[in-house]
Amino acid sequence: MRLDKLTQGSQEALQYAQEFLARQGYEPSFGARPLKRVMQRYVSQPLANEILKGKFREGDKIKVDLKGEEIIFSRIG
């Protein structure tokens, strides 16, 4: 999953989200291996839940934002 494909919003918000995920997904002893689990926890699962709830539909443009330690998804337009 590529965050730059999800967002049509502020590049600054995207950068903060990417930096947050990189910090969460890096472990000195394992390198970036935990990143996959972090992406699932903070991006894939929450976004899938929002889609299943009907918040987003095919063709929607989704803005990615970071609030505290939570990735927030919102529809643009």
Backbone as CSV, one residue per row, in Angstrom:
resi,resn,N_x,N_y,N_z,CA_x,CA_y,CA_z,C_x,C_y,C_z
1,MET,0.847,-1.165,0.000,0.000,0.000,0.000,0.893,1.228,0.000
2,ARG,0.597,2.166,-0.871,1.392,3.383,-0.938,0.554,4.549,-0.450
3,LEU,1.047,5.225,0.584,0.295,6.354,1.138,0.151,7.474,0.136
4,ASP,1.145,7.682,-0.728,1.028,8.771,-1.685,-0.083,8.514,-2.692
5,LYS,-0.524,7.274,-2.846,-1.657,6.975,-3.717,-2.984,7.214,-2.992
6,LEU,-2.980,7.151,-1.666,-4.207,7.369,-0.898,-4.565,8.839,-0.792
7,THR,-3.575,9.667,-0.622,-3.859,11.054,-0.287,-3.897,11.967,-1.496
8,GLN,-4.790,12.874,-1.468,-4.840,13.955,-2.443,-4.774,15.277,-1.686
9,GLY,-4.480,15.196,-0.421,-4.449,16.363,0.448,-3.057,16.929,0.576
10,SER,-2.808,17.527,1.685,-1.562,18.206,1.978,-0.377,17.256,1.972
11,GLN,0.665,17.624,1.260,1.886,16.831,1.264,2.523,16.860,2.650
12,GLU,2.314,17.941,3.378,2.853,18.040,4.734,2.201,17.000,5.637
13,ALA,0.896,16.838,5.545,0.194,15.829,6.343,0.684,14.435,5.983
14,LEU,0.875,14.189,4.689,1.381,12.893,4.240,2.773,12.644,4.790
15,GLN,3.617,13.645,4.774,4.981,13.507,5.277,4.974,13.151,6.765
16,TYR,4.126,13.823,7.553,4.034,13.513,8.983,3.589,12.073,9.198
17,ALA,2.613,11.623,8.423,2.119,10.249,8.544,3.225,9.252,8.181
18,GLN,3.953,9.529,7.106,5.031,8.629,6.702,6.131,8.581,7.757
19,GLU,6.490,9.728,8.303,7.526,9.767,9.335,7.071,9.007,10.584
20,PHE,5.810,9.165,10.962,5.265,8.451,12.105,5.357,6.942,11.887
21,LEU,4.930,6.479,10.714,4.966,5.051,10.424,6.399,4.525,10.394
22,ALA,7.315,5.318,9.865,8.718,4.909,9.829,9.270,4.769,11.246
23,ARG,8.924,5.715,12.124,9.393,5.631,13.521,8.811,4.409,14.222
24,GLN,7.524,4.165,13.995,6.860,3.042,14.646,7.366,1.703,14.102
25,GLY,7.745,1.683,12.825,8.109,0.437,12.161,9.584,0.123,12.160
26,TYR,10.396,0.917,12.851,11.830,0.655,12.883,12.243,0.192,14.268
27,GLU,12.926,-0.897,14.313,13.456,-1.438,15.558,14.940,-1.697,15.324
28,PRO,15.822,-1.077,16.112,17.261,-1.211,15.857,17.740,-2.652,15.669
29,SER,17.206,-3.576,16.432,17.678,-4.957,16.315,17.086,-5.695,15.109
30,PHE,15.971,-5.219,14.583,15.322,-5.880,13.451,15.314,-5.033,12.190
31,GLY,15.755,-3.797,12.261,15.705,-2.913,11.097,14.274,-2.513,10.806
32,ALA,13.890,-2.570,9.535,12.545,-2.153,9.127,11.578,-3.330,9.021
33,ARG,11.974,-4.523,9.443,11.088,-5.694,9.335,9.735,-5.510,10.016
34,PRO,9.660,-4.828,11.166,8.343,-4.642,11.807,7.411,-3.685,11.040
35,LEU,7.907,-3.042,9.987,7.119,-2.047,9.261,5.828,-2.628,8.684
36,LYS,5.869,-3.857,8.209,4.666,-4.473,7.642,3.545,-4.530,8.678
37,ARG,3.879,-4.952,9.895,2.860,-5.013,10.959,2.345,-3.620,11.308
38,VAL,3.233,-2.645,11.313,2.832,-1.268,11.614,1.878,-0.760,10.533
39,MET,2.178,-1.043,9.266,1.290,-0.617,8.171,-0.075,-1.283,8.311
40,GLN,-0.088,-2.556,8.683,-1.371,-3.239,8.871,-2.145,-2.621,10.032
41,ARG,-1.457,-2.352,11.134,-2.120,-1.828,12.335,-2.666,-0.418,12.141
42,TYR,-1.889,0.446,11.513,-2.258,1.856,11.423,-2.924,2.263,10.105
43,VAL,-2.734,1.462,9.045,-3.265,1.873,7.741,-4.252,0.845,7.184
44,SER,-3.786,-0.356,6.885,-4.627,-1.341,6.185,-5.905,-1.689,6.939
45,GLN,-5.779,-2.093,8.197,-6.960,-2.491,8.963,-7.926,-1.337,9.222
46,PRO,-7.446,-0.174,9.709,-8.388,0.931,9.919,-9.082,1.388,8.629
47,LEU,-8.336,1.419,7.523,-8.940,1.839,6.260,-9.952,0.802,5.787
48,ALA,-9.625,-0.475,5.908,-10.572,-1.534,5.528,-11.851,-1.437,6.358
49,ASN,-11.715,-1.173,7.651,-12.894,-1.023,8.507,-13.765,0.146,8.063
50,GLU,-13.135,1.253,7.694,-13.901,2.422,7.223,-14.622,2.110,5.913
51,ILE,-13.975,1.364,5.032,-14.608,0.975,3.765,-15.802,0.063,4.040
52,LEU,-15.627,-0.907,4.939,-16.723,-1.819,5.268,-17.898,-1.098,5.923
53,LYS,-17.621,-0.040,6.660,-18.689,0.752,7.287,-19.401,1.644,6.279
54,GLY,-18.857,1.745,5.063,-19.481,2.557,4.021,-19.006,3.996,3.970
55,LYS,-17.962,4.309,4.698,-17.468,5.682,4.713,-16.825,6.057,3.373
56,PHE,-16.205,5.081,2.718,-15.561,5.317,1.424,-16.091,4.329,0.402
57,ARG,-16.109,4.792,-0.854,-16.532,3.944,-1.958,-15.481,3.971,-3.053
58,GLU,-15.622,3.070,-3.997,-14.693,3.013,-5.115,-14.657,4.369,-5.818
59,GLY,-13.460,4.836,-6.091,-13.283,6.110,-6.780,-13.105,7.301,-5.857
60,ASP,-13.390,7.132,-4.565,-13.189,8.224,-3.608,-11.708,8.558,-3.495
61,LYS,-11.445,9.823,-3.291,-10.088,10.271,-3.001,-10.002,10.438,-1.489
62,ILE,-8.960,9.856,-0.920,-8.848,9.789,0.536,-7.655,10.585,1.014
63,LYS,-7.909,11.456,1.970,-6.845,12.241,2.592,-6.338,11.486,3.814
64,VAL,-5.024,11.444,3.954,-4.382,10.794,5.097,-3.829,11.877,6.001
65,ASP,-4.147,11.809,7.277,-3.670,12.795,8.238,-3.242,12.073,9.506
66,LEU,-2.448,12.744,10.307,-1.979,12.177,11.561,-2.468,13.052,12.700
67,LYS,-3.162,12.439,13.653,-3.609,13.150,14.858,-3.107,12.362,16.055
68,GLY,-2.131,12.920,16.727,-1.508,12.202,17.836,-0.791,10.983,17.303
69,GLU,-1.244,9.823,17.726,-0.673,8.576,17.239,-1.703,7.769,16.465
70,GLU,-2.582,8.475,15.769,-3.619,7.820,14.988,-3.627,8.387,13.572
71,ILE,-3.692,7.485,12.603,-3.823,7.891,11.208,-5.314,8.096,10.960
72,ILE,-5.655,9.253,10.434,-7.055,9.606,10.171,-7.275,9.629,8.650
73,PHE,-8.365,9.039,8.219,-8.717,9.016,6.804,-9.977,9.850,6.625
74,SER,-9.988,10.676,5.602,-11.197,11.438,5.292,-11.324,11.561,3.784
75,ARG,-12.571,11.607,3.342,-12.850,11.714,1.909,-12.699,13.157,1.464
76,ILE,-12.134,13.333,0.305,-11.962,14.660,-0.252,-13.069,14.888,-1.281
77,GLY,-13.722,16.020,-1.160,-14.721,16.403,-2.143,-16.065,15.905,-1.937
